[in-house]
Amino acid sequence: MLSYCLGLLSSDCLDVYKPRTKVKKPCTAGKYMRVHRFSYVRIFLDRASSWLILREAEHNVLLGVTRQLQKNDHPYEEPIYLAAVEDRTEVIGCALRTPPWKVGLTRLPASAIPLLVHDIAEIYSTIPGVLGPETEATLFAEQWTERFGGTWTIGMRQRMHLLKVVTSLGRTASGSLRVAEHSDLKFIDEWAAGFIQDTGIIGGKPKDLALRLIRDRSLYLWEDVEPRSMVAAVGETDHGIRVGYVYTPPAFRGRGYATAAVAQLSQLLLEGGRRFCCLYTDLANPTSNAIYARLGYRSLCDVVDLNISE
């Protein structure tokens, strides 16, 4: 079921390793349910893409990550984890981890969680957390900490939104949108650090994030005499793209810069051929949720970001 390709790093081959300790295999699962772990991105997509594309926007993170892996152009560390949960011959869910980031889960039956906990523990002795639908992510965190110790806490409850038509360009803010350039790095790495601090995202260095976004020309700035806010277009899928890394320094907040930047970028992406844009918001922030709704973003589903500590 799993082939090893030690020491290789091609566009399809993902390095995998065994943990330092053995774990006891769980016995609670459907009779025909199994976790199929993949060493090759191409083979994983051959198996799971038709299932993932049924909910393309909902699966934007996983689909976007696999595009990066196929191009062999990504910031992730080895070993990378890609798996499909199968019942007989049908795919019924997927999981991934791209260190240093957390485990990501799609919708899954509860009976699949013990199998995934066991399989992921064969690769990683520790994990920083899990992100996914609340029921699945919570069950995973509970079972992981029950078996291997540690504690889990809620990092952030998030809502995914989908946009197909920009219904409003938002409150008029002076300025305009432009692509970020390398010369902007002098402040963008500070803004990236501010974004990470505000959101509590675990994984990656701010400067590395800034450099990659600028290199890919996926980072945009709202400029009003000087840059005031940033937003990025990431997580490309076959028909859509994710709007993210929205950040305005505290000194420039409350002036509509971020709203204008998100609206203009979303419109630009749709005019460029994207069928939809999606984004995530913090459910604890009703202001941002209401602003994006006025732009045309509609609620799609909720996810939770959980931290796991030893």
N, C-alpha and C positions, 0 to 999 in steps of 0.2 A: 504494500500500500504506500510505503514511503521510501523514496530513493534518496540517498545522500550524495552530495556533490561538493565535497570538502575542498576548500581552497579555490573554487571557481566563482567568478562573478560575471555572469553574462546577462543579457536582457531577459532571459527566461529562468535562470537558475538561482535559487535562493538557498543560502547556506543554513544548515540546521545542525544542532548539537544536542547531546543528551545532558540531562541535569546532573548535579553532583550526587543526588540521592534518588532512590527508587520510591515510587508512590504506589499505593495499593489501588488496583483498578476497581472502579465502582461496579455495582451489579444492578443498579436501578436504571432501566431504559427500555424502550420498546424492543420487542424481539428482533426486529429487522433494522433497527436504527444503528447508525455508525457514524464516526467522524472520519472523513477522508482528508488527510493532510497532504498538501502538494508542495513539491520542491520546485516546480516549474510554473511560472505565471501563465504561460500560454495554455498549459493543460488545465490549470484551475479555471481559466476563462472559458475554455472549451466545454468544461463541465457545468459551470455555474452562471455564465453570463446571461443565458436565456431566462433564468430565474431572476437574476438581479435586475435585468432591464424591465421586468414587469412593474417594478416600482423604482424607476430610474432616478427620480429626484430623491426619494427616501434613501437610496443606496449611493448617493453622490460621493461620499467619502471613500467607500471601498472601490467604486469604479474609478474615481480619480487617482487613487493610490496605485491601482494596478496599471494604469496608463503610464505613470512615472516609472514603475518597475520594468515595464516592457521596454521603455526607452533607455533603461539603465542610467537614469539621470534623477537621482533622489538623494535626500540628506539622511536616510535611515541607516541604522546600524544592523549588523548581523547578530543573531539569526532572525530572519523575518518569518512570520507565521501566516499561512493562508490555509483555510480549511473550509470544506463544505460538509454540512450535516445532511445525511441521506437516510431516507426511509425506503427500503427496498431499492428501487431504481430512481426515486424522485429526490431532488434537492429540496430541502425544507428550511434551510438557513445557512448562514455563513459566519465566519469569524476571522479576524485578522489581528496581527500586531506588528507594528513597524517601530522597533525600539529607536529612541527612548520613550516613545509614546505608549499610551495605554492599550489594553485589549479593546477591540471594537466588536460589537455583536449586532446582528440583524434580529428581526423577529425570529423567535425559536419556540418550540414546545418546551415546557418545563422539564420534561423527561430527558431532554438533550443536554441540559446544563451539567449534570455530573460527568457525562462523557467528555464534554469540552474542558472542564476543570482538570480532569485526569490527563487529557491529551496535551493541553497547554503546559501543565506541570512537567511533562516529559522534556520540554524545551527550555523553560525558564524556572529557576528556583524561586525567584521573586518577580512581582509585577507592581507597577506604580498605581494601577487602578483599572477601571473598566468603564466603557461608554456604550450606551445603547438604550433601547426601550426600557422603561423603569422596571417592569416586572422581571425581564430577563437579566438586566444588569444587577439588580438587587439580589436575585437568587444566586447569581455567579459570585458576587462579593461575599455573601453569607457562606456559601459552600467552600469557597477558597479559604477564607479565614478560619472556618471550622476545622478544615483538614490540615492547614499548614500554619495556623497561628496568625497573630496580627489583628489589626482592627480596620474597619472601613468607615468612611464618613462621606457625606454628600458634598461634592465640590460645587456643582451647579445644575439646576434643572433648566433645560433648554427647550425651546420650541423651534421647529423647522418651518419655514415659510416658503411658499412657492409664488412666483410671479410670472405671468405670461403677457401682460399688458401693463405698462406704466399708466396709472390713472391720474397721477398728479406728479408734477416735478417738485412738489414740496414748497415750503415757504421760501420766498425769494431771498437768496443770500447773495451778497455781492461777491464777485470773483468768477472763476472758471476752473474746469477740470483739465489736468494735463498728466501725461505719463511721467513718472519719477525717473530721474537720471542719476548716474553714479555720483555726480557732484552733490546730490541731496543726502548722501549717506551720513554726512556730518551730524545731521539731526534725526534721520530716520531710525538709526540704531537705538537712539534714546526713546523715540516714539514706540518702537517695537518692544523695548523693555517695559514701557508704560502700559502697553496693551497686555503683555503677559502678566504684569502685576495686577492689573484691574480684573482680568478674567480668571486668574489662577491656573492658567494652562501649564501643565507639567511637560517638559521635554523641549529640547532645542535651545540654542543660544540666540539672543536677540540680534546680534550682528550677522550671524549666519542666515537668519531668516530674512533680514533686510537685504543682504547681498543677493540672495536667491530671487527674491521678488523683483528687485531692480534688474537683475540679469535677464529674467524671463519677460521683462516689460509687462508685468502683470500688476504692478503697483501704481496707483494713481494718487495725485495730490490735488486737493482743492486749494487754489491759490487766490488770495485776496491781498494784493500787493506782495505778500509773502505767504509761504505755505501755512495753512491753518488746520488741515485735516487730511487723513489718509484713508484709502480703501483699496482692496485688492480683488482681482478676479482669479479664482483658483478652483481646483477640483473639477476640471473639465470632464464631461461625459459625452456620449454620442450626440446628444441633443441639447444639453444644458451646461450650466456652469454655476459655481458658487461664489457669492459675494461675501467677502470676509475681511478680517483684520481692520475693522472700522475703528478708528481712534482719532480723537481730538484732544490735544493737550489741555489741561484744566483751564489755563488762561484764556483759551479761545472758545470755550463751551458756551452753549446757550445762544448762539448766534445763527444756527441753522446750517452751519458748514457741513457737518456729517450727513444731514438729511439731503442736502443738495448734491453732495458727492455720490451718495448711494443712488439717488434718483437718476442722475446724469449717467453714471456708469451702467446702471441697469438698462437704461434706454439705449446706450451705445452698444451693449452686448446683444440686445434683441435686434437692433438694426443690423448688426453684423452677422446675423443668421442663427443665433441661439433661439430655440423654441421656448426656453424658460430659464429663469434665474432662481436660485434658492439662497437662503441665508438662515443663520441660527441667531436666536436672541435669548437673553437671560429672562426666564419667566418671572423673576423677582423685580424686573424693571418694566413696569407698565407703560412708562413714557416711550421707550424705544419700540415696544410692541405696537403701540397706538400709531406712532409715526410711520412705521413700515406698512401698517395696514392702510393708511391714507395714500401711500404711494402705489398700492395695488397688490402688495404681498398678502397672501392668504395662508392661514394655518394649515399645515399638512400633518404633522405628528409631533409628539413630545419625546424627548430623550433625557437621560440623566447621566451626569459625569460623576463617577465615584472614585474616591481616593482610597488606596489600600496601603497601609503601613505595617512594618514588621513589629 
